[in-house]
Amino acid sequence: MYQYNEQDQTLIEERVTQFRGQTQRFLNGELGPDEFRALRLMNGLYVQTHAPMLRVAVPYGLLASRQLRMLAKVARDYDKGYCHFTTRQNVQYNWPDLERVPDLLAELATVQMHAIQTSGNCLRNTTSDHLAGVCPDELEDPRPYCEIIRQWTTLHPEFAYLPRKFKIAVSGSEQDRAAVQLHDIGVYLVRNEEGRIGFRVLAGGGLGRTPIIGQTVKAFLEKKHLLSYLEAILRVYNLLGRRDNKYKARIKILVKETGLEKFTALVENEWLSIRDDMLLSDERIAAMQAQFALPAYDPAANNDSSLAQHLADDQAFAKWYKYNSTDHRVPGYRAVFVSLKAPDSPPGDITADQLDALANLADAYSFGEVRSTHRQNLVLADIKHADLYTLWQKLDALKLATPNIGTATDMICCPGLDFCSLANAGSIGVAREINEALDDMDYIHDIGDLKINMSGCMNGCAHQSVGHIGILGVDKKGEEWYQITLGGSSENEAAIGDRLGPSVAKHQITKSITRILDVYIQHRLEEEAFLQTVKRVGLEPFREKVYANH
């Protein structure tokens, strides 16, 4: 993984010093709340329902074991013993004391971590495929380009105060595991007709109040022009994006209202004026790729014969292997998902003790690295076949081996009313109730790939608009109600879900979800996935069942 140089380290240390002074002036009454708000947001600090919330950046989801141990230390020393992984592959702490946040940031800086630009109207953390570098369907590792983008975006002087927040995602694989089409800018590594690898660039994607799928603005971009083209898009947005209405300030609205053809022309015109001044050299790309060199894989790993025997002898292990591990590009290895979706735990939460233990497992079995996913789980990317059984036993003892990756209980869920000051309805308690109901269903693993996403407000932090089943909390005269959408997807054929009908009361939402699954089981053809059934039969059968007794 990328290692900070002296310039990187100096930048984050000086940022900590700067924010320490800003925080002290605010506490002394020398800065007003509005003045301090802009400063704290640029350092990842929100004011939530019960306490400040600090969001820590995890660039493209990659963590070293020493960083996991620091996250554990912060959880113990500054929070309540746990932290939360988000859909942007970042980490959140929900209970830090404001006056101690500078100390917290200083400790993070010792392991190359920070909270810079994790909030505010700026360029946010760049995300990517959690299987980057190890997946068999990859054209090229996207992480070097993510790091180049990270360095370009960090404290970019022209884009510090954009009309609204701005998010970029990059993928190098055939299968989109990074929700690229749902970002302000999405970047795919592609091969053109001449066999050269470059980028397909999308713009105008986004979720929240007005979910929109991004559109292609450049079908093929040479690698050397990556930063100049991104800069051109940002310049057009920064100049023309609306600042009079925050609900219409995202680039997705600008692209929609301007029209793709005219927007692309504006970008191309801006790009012509800067492209030769911002060339990305082959040498810089090669130097960055060297930072992500392959680890020392064991050439004898594929000779293991124990895995097949364990799979035959232990059904619980076989189930975990099926759902929580996936193919690896190197024979004899698999990538393992660490489930943060145990039935009795809020989705995405992990304790300090679990973080420490996971760091030890990463050192012992996966070259000291862990990845976070946009579905709020973690990944140990490089596990030998011979180590899978032992690793499973250790993860199981830590309650990190629930065999549910990609199933209905692998829910994305935001903090909702439990923590978030923007929420209209609860999420964590509802997720627990739904999980308990689904765990009682004998057929839940037979359902296969099913993504349930639930948000407590229109901001859509949990991507409810693109869930196979989406759940959105709304407020009705002080009561919690939930809207349901079906048919969304964040993968290759990205789609916004269709609203099923009127919102349902809190006490009815779990029953509504189980009824939806009953309809799917009743109508599906052999081996037909949930999305395929919804597309084939339409919403009406689901609508009739859900609202039968309303």
Secondary structure, 3 states (H helix, E strand, C coil): CCCCCHHHHHHHHHHHHHHHHHHHHHHCCCCCHHHHHHHHHCCCEEECCCCEEEEECCHHHEEEHHHHHHHHHHHHHHCCCEEEECCCCCEEECCCCHHHHHHHHHHHHCCCCCCCCCCCCCECCCEECCCCCCCCCECCCCHHHHHHHHHHHCCCHHHCCCCCCECEEEECECCCCCCHHHCCEEEEEEECCCCCEEEEEEECCECCCCCECCEEEEEEECHHHHHHHHHHHHHHHHHHCCCCCHHHCCHHHHHHHHCHHHHHHHHHHHHHCCHHHCCCCHHHHHHHHHCCCCCCCCCCHHHCCHHHHHHHHCHHHHHHHHHHEEECCCCCEEEEEECCCCCCCCCCEEEHHHHHHHHHHHHHHCCCEEEECCCCCEEEEEEEHHHHHHHHHHHHHCCCCCCCCCCCCCCEECCHHHCCCCCCCCCHHHHHHHHHHHHCCCCHHHHCCCCEEEECCCCCCCCHHHCCEEEEEEEECCEEEEEEEECCECCCCCECCEECCCCEEHHHHHHHHHHHHHHHHHHCCCCCCHHHHHHHHCCHHHHHHHCCCC
